[in-house]
Amino acid sequence: MRPDQIQVDQYDEQLANKVAQLHELMGELQLPKAEIFPSPPSHYRMRAEFRVWHEGDELFYAMFDPKNPREPIRVDQFLVASQKINQLMPTLLAAIKHVPILRYKLFQVDFLTTQTGEALISLLYHKPIDDEWLQQARELEKQFPNCHFIGRSRKKKKILSRDFVLERLTVDGEYFHYQQVENSFTQPNAAINEAMIGWAKKVTQHLSGDLLEMYCGNGNFSIPLAKQFDHVIATEIAKVSVNSAQLNAAINGIDNLQVVKMASEDVASALNGQTELPKQLIQAGIETLNPNVVLVDPPRAGLDDATIELIQKIEHIVYISCNPETLKDNLVQLQKTHVVKQFAVFDQFPYTHHIETGALLKRIT
């Protein structure tokens, strides 16, 4: 996203245009009126990545237009990024500028921040990282309270103190705490993430029994929803996210959630009876799980056929989507067995064409 594409005074109009395009895309489907969740128009993004551009003694952050990838666009402040990122941007470069070992061949800086003021800062280099770099990086870290630094070079990673931050989300007046690890998936817009979790809690608040979740990530939805259900089994393929989900369950005092490392298509094949139940699902209690609700939050490719076949057997489906086009395709199939009872739009990515949606479906009796 180019900085000159960010026009805060036109945010409402841009959101209205996106919603209109979504309605046009979904026009042939029978959907209820959408509940719209707007984003804060600025300082909503908790993570950002910038190239670092070197011109003589000058050092600055840069972004690139895909239409002109060789011409850097200087970025001194980034309106969509959190206040913490904007505070760190100039002070970090000022601290690095006159330390040759930290500056030399630095080509990228990644920021991950929280609503509680923590930051994880990754420095990426086109050179090996040695003990001299590590010594100077430790001195750098001392200058930035509540910040944790990481050095990266040719697939090697140097962690100075830790490679994660602890985020706190507030949903319906209740706090939820999450470990967020460098380079693992987290929702970038914290305010909209809170709205998404709140919506999922609201539409399932009267649906008791067990919950099955697929693509659970770090437990973003699993943990707040677990309090509304008897037993929850959540699956996720990324090992780092599985570890975080298990830790986050413990941090939040959740004892009825089992997190299993497994791809959704493998889970679906096993539960559809096409393959044997794997040991890890059995150990999690899948044989006694009787899910009344399934929650899916797939990547942009949407749901595979085996997963659709599985969830069509479950009474209620909560579908969180980051791609309206694949959502539409999946809903065409799902509406053969279910009807959409609730629909929501979450503006996770203002000033872009991307939009997040949520749907609650109920099985047709």
C-alpha positions in Angstrom: 0.0 0.0 0.0 1.5 3.3 -1.1 1.4 6.1 1.6 -0.2 8.5 -0.9 -3.1 6.1 -1.3 -4.1 6.6 2.3 -6.8 9.3 2.5 -8.4 9.2 5.9 -11.1 11.7 5.0 -12.3 9.4 2.3 -12.4 6.3 4.5 -16.2 6.0 4.8 -16.6 6.3 1.1 -14.0 3.7 0.4 -15.6 1.3 2.8 -19.0 1.9 1.2 -17.6 1.1 -2.2 -16.1 -2.1 -1.0 -19.3 -3.2 0.6 -21.2 -2.4 -2.6 -18.8 -4.5 -4.6 -19.2 -7.3 -2.1 -23.0 -7.2 -2.4 -22.7 -7.3 -6.2 -20.4 -10.3 -6.0 -22.8 -12.1 -3.7 -25.9 -11.0 -5.5 -27.1 -14.4 -6.6 -26.9 -15.9 -3.0 -29.6 -15.6 -0.4 -27.8 -13.6 2.3 -29.2 -11.6 5.2 -28.4 -7.9 5.6 -24.7 -7.6 6.5 -23.6 -6.2 9.8 -20.7 -3.8 9.0 -17.7 -3.4 11.2 -15.5 -0.4 10.2 -11.9 -0.1 11.1 -10.3 2.8 12.8 -9.3 5.0 9.8 -5.6 5.3 11.0 -3.0 3.6 13.2 -4.8 0.3 13.0 -2.1 -2.1 11.7 -0.1 -3.8 14.4 2.7 -5.0 12.0 4.5 -3.5 9.1 7.6 -4.3 6.9 9.8 -1.8 5.3 12.8 -2.0 3.0 15.8 0.1 4.1 17.3 2.3 1.5 20.9 3.5 1.6 22.0 6.7 -0.3 25.4 7.8 0.7 25.2 8.7 4.4 21.4 8.8 4.2 19.3 5.9 5.5 15.5 5.7 5.2 12.6 3.4 5.0 11.2 2.6 1.6 8.2 1.0 -0.2 7.8 0.2 -3.8 5.0 0.6 -6.4 4.6 -2.8 -8.3 4.3 -0.7 -11.5 7.7 0.9 -10.9 9.6 -1.6 -8.6 13.0 0.0 -9.0 12.0 3.4 -7.7 11.9 3.6 -3.9 9.1 5.6 -2.2 10.5 7.2 1.0 8.4 6.5 4.1 9.2 8.5 7.2 5.8 7.8 8.8 3.1 5.3 7.9 -0.4 6.4 8.8 -1.9 2.9 8.8 0.7 1.5 11.2 0.3 1.6 15.0 1.3 4.6 17.0 4.1 2.4 18.4 5.5 1.7 15.0 5.5 5.3 14.0 7.3 6.2 17.2 9.9 3.6 16.6 10.6 4.3 12.9 12.7 7.4 13.2 14.4 6.6 16.5 15.5 3.2 15.3 17.2 4.5 12.2 18.8 7.3 14.2 20.2 4.7 16.6 21.5 2.4 13.8 22.8 5.1 11.4 26.2 5.6 13.1 26.9 2.0 14.1 28.5 0.5 11.0 28.0 -3.2 12.0 24.3 -2.6 12.5 23.8 -0.5 9.4 26.0 -2.3 6.8 23.9 -4.4 4.4 20.7 -3.9 6.5 17.9 -4.2 3.9 14.7 -4.6 5.8 13.0 -3.9 9.1 9.9 -5.8 10.3 7.8 -4.4 13.2 5.3 -6.4 15.3 3.5 -4.4 18.0 0.8 -4.8 20.6 -1.9 -2.7 22.1 0.0 -2.9 25.4 3.1 -1.2 24.1 5.4 -4.1 23.3 7.3 -4.4 20.0 9.3 -7.1 18.2 11.8 -5.7 15.7 13.5 -7.9 13.1 16.6 -6.6 11.3 17.3 -8.4 8.0 20.7 -8.4 6.5 22.5 -9.4 3.3 25.5 -10.5 5.3 26.4 -13.1 8.0 25.6 -12.0 11.6 28.6 -12.4 13.9 29.5 -11.9 17.5 30.4 -8.2 16.9 26.9 -7.7 15.5 25.3 -9.5 18.5 27.2 -7.3 20.9 26.1 -4.1 19.3 22.6 -5.3 18.9 22.4 -6.0 22.6 23.4 -2.4 23.2 20.8 -1.2 20.8 18.1 -3.2 22.5 18.9 -1.5 25.8 17.9 1.8 24.2 14.4 0.6 23.5 12.3 -0.5 26.5 9.6 -3.1 25.9 11.2 -3.9 22.5 12.7 -7.3 21.6 15.2 -7.5 18.7 15.9 -10.3 16.2 18.6 -10.5 13.6 18.1 -12.5 10.4 20.6 -13.4 7.7 20.4 -16.2 5.0 17.8 -18.2 7.0 19.7 -17.8 10.2 18.1 -16.2 13.2 19.6 -14.5 16.2 17.2 -13.9 19.1 18.5 -11.3 21.6 15.8 -11.8 24.3 12.8 -13.5 22.8 11.0 -13.9 19.4 7.5 -13.1 20.5 5.2 -10.4 22.0 2.2 -10.8 24.3 -0.9 -9.2 23.0 -4.0 -8.4 25.0 -7.4 -8.3 23.2 -10.5 -6.9 24.9 -13.8 -8.6 23.9 -17.1 -7.7 25.7 -15.1 -6.2 28.6 -13.0 -9.4 29.0 -9.3 -9.6 28.5 -7.7 -12.4 26.4 -3.9 -12.8 26.2 -2.0 -14.2 23.2 1.6 -15.0 22.4 2.4 -13.7 18.9 5.6 -15.2 17.4 7.7 -13.5 14.8 6.9 -14.6 11.2 3.8 -16.6 12.3 0.3 -15.5 11.3 -1.6 -13.1 13.5 -4.5 -10.8 12.6 -2.9 -7.4 11.7 -5.8 -5.1 12.6 -6.3 -5.5 16.4 -9.5 -3.5 16.6 -11.1 -5.5 13.9 -9.8 -8.7 15.3 -11.6 -7.9 18.6 -14.8 -7.1 16.6 -14.5 -10.5 14.7 -14.1 -12.4 18.0 -17.0 -10.5 19.5 -19.2 -11.3 16.5 -18.3 -15.0 16.6 -19.1 -15.1 20.4 -22.4 -13.3 19.9 -23.7 -15.5 17.0 -22.8 -18.7 19.0 -23.8 -17.6 22.5 -26.9 -19.8 22.5 -25.3 -22.8 20.8 -24.1 -25.2 23.4 -22.4 -28.6 23.1 -19.1 -29.2 21.5 -17.1 -27.1 19.0 -14.8 -28.2 16.2 -12.4 -25.6 14.8 -10.2 -25.9 11.8 -7.4 -23.5 10.9 -7.2 -22.3 14.5 -3.9 -20.4 14.3 -2.7 -19.3 17.7 -6.1 -19.9 19.2 -7.5 -16.5 18.2 -11.1 -17.7 18.2 -10.8 -21.0 20.1 -9.9 -19.4 23.4 -12.7 -16.9 23.7 -15.3 -19.3 22.4 -14.2 -22.2 24.6 -16.0 -20.8 27.5 -19.3 -21.2 25.7 -18.8 -24.9 24.8 -18.3 -28.2 26.7 -15.4 -29.5 24.7 -13.4 -27.9 21.9 -11.0 -29.5 19.5 -9.0 -27.1 17.3 -6.7 -28.1 14.4 -3.9 -26.2 12.8 -1.0 -27.3 10.5 1.7 -24.7 11.4 3.8 -26.0 14.3 4.6 -22.6 15.7 0.9 -21.6 15.8 0.0 -24.9 17.5 2.6 -24.3 20.2 1.3 -20.8 20.7 -2.4 -21.9 20.8 -1.5 -24.5 23.5 0.4 -21.8 25.5 -2.4 -19.3 25.0 -5.0 -21.7 26.3 -2.9 -22.1 29.5 -2.3 -18.4 29.9 -6.1 -17.8 29.7 -7.0 -20.6 32.0 -8.8 -22.6 29.3 -8.9 -26.4 30.2 -11.5 -27.7 27.7 -9.6 -27.0 24.6 -7.4 -29.6 22.8 -5.2 -28.3 19.9 -4.1 -30.8 17.3 -1.4 -30.3 14.6 -3.0 -31.6 11.5 -4.0 -30.2 8.1 -7.7 -29.6 7.6 -8.0 -32.0 4.6 -6.4 -34.8 6.7 -8.8 -34.1 9.5 -11.7 -34.1 7.1 -10.6 -37.3 5.4 -10.4 -39.1 8.8 -13.7 -37.8 10.1 -15.4 -38.6 6.8 -14.3 -42.2 7.2 -12.0 -42.2 4.2 -8.9 -42.8 6.4 -8.2 -44.2 9.8 -8.5 -41.9 12.8 -5.0 -40.7 13.6 -3.7 -41.1 17.1 -3.5 -37.4 17.9 -7.2 -36.9 17.1 -8.1 -39.9 19.3 -6.0 -38.6 22.1 -7.7 -35.2 21.8 -11.1 -36.9 22.4 -12.5 -36.8 18.8 -14.3 -40.1 19.3 -16.5 -38.6 22.0 -16.8 -35.1 20.4 -20.3 -34.3 19.2 -19.9 -30.9 17.6 -22.9 -28.7 17.3 -20.8 -25.9 15.8 -17.8 -25.9 13.5 -15.7 -22.8 13.0 -13.5 -22.5 9.9 -11.1 -19.7 9.1 -9.3 -20.9 5.9 -6.6 -19.2 3.9 -7.5 -17.3 0.7 -7.9 -20.5 -1.3 -11.0 -21.3 0.8 -12.2 -24.8 1.8 -11.3 -28.0 0.0 -14.0 -30.5 -1.0 -13.3 -32.9 1.8 -13.7 -30.2 4.4 -16.9 -29.0 2.9 -18.3 -32.5 2.9 -17.4 -32.8 6.6 -18.9 -29.5 7.8 -22.1 -30.1 5.9 -22.9 -32.8 8.5 -22.7 -30.3 11.4 -25.7 -28.3 12.6 -24.1 -24.8 12.7 -21.1 -23.4 10.7 -19.2 -20.2 11.5 -17.2 -19.3 8.4 -14.6 -16.5 8.7 -13.3 -15.6 5.2 -10.5 -13.4 3.9 -11.5 -13.9 0.3 -15.1 -13.1 -0.8 -14.6 -14.9 -4.1 -13.7 -18.3 -2.6 -16.3 -17.7 0.1 -19.0 -17.3 -2.6 -17.9 -20.6 -4.3 -18.0 -22.4 -0.9 -21.4 -20.9 0.0 -22.9 -22.2 -3.3 -22.0 -25.7 -2.1 -22.9 -25.2 1.6 -26.3 -23.7 0.8 -27.3 -27.1 -0.5 -27.5 -28.2 3.2 -27.4 -25.0 5.2 -28.9 -21.5 5.2 -27.0 -18.3 6.0 -28.5 -16.8 9.2 -26.0 -14.1 9.9 -23.6 -12.2 7.7 -20.9 -9.7 8.7 -18.3 -7.5 7.0 -15.0 -6.7 8.8 -12.8 -4.0 7.2 -9.5 -5.6 8.2 -7.5 -3.8 5.4 -8.7 -0.3 4.8 -7.6 1.5 1.6 -7.2 -1.8 -0.2 -9.6 -4.0 -2.1 -9.3 -6.8 0.6 -12.2 -7.4 3.0 -12.9 -10.0 5.6 -16.4 -11.5 6.1 -18.2 -13.8 8.6 -21.2 -16.0 8.0 -23.2 -18.2 10.4 -25.0 -21.0 8.7 -27.7 -23.4 10.1 -28.4 -26.8 8.7 -31.7 -27.1 6.9 -34.0 -29.5 8.7 
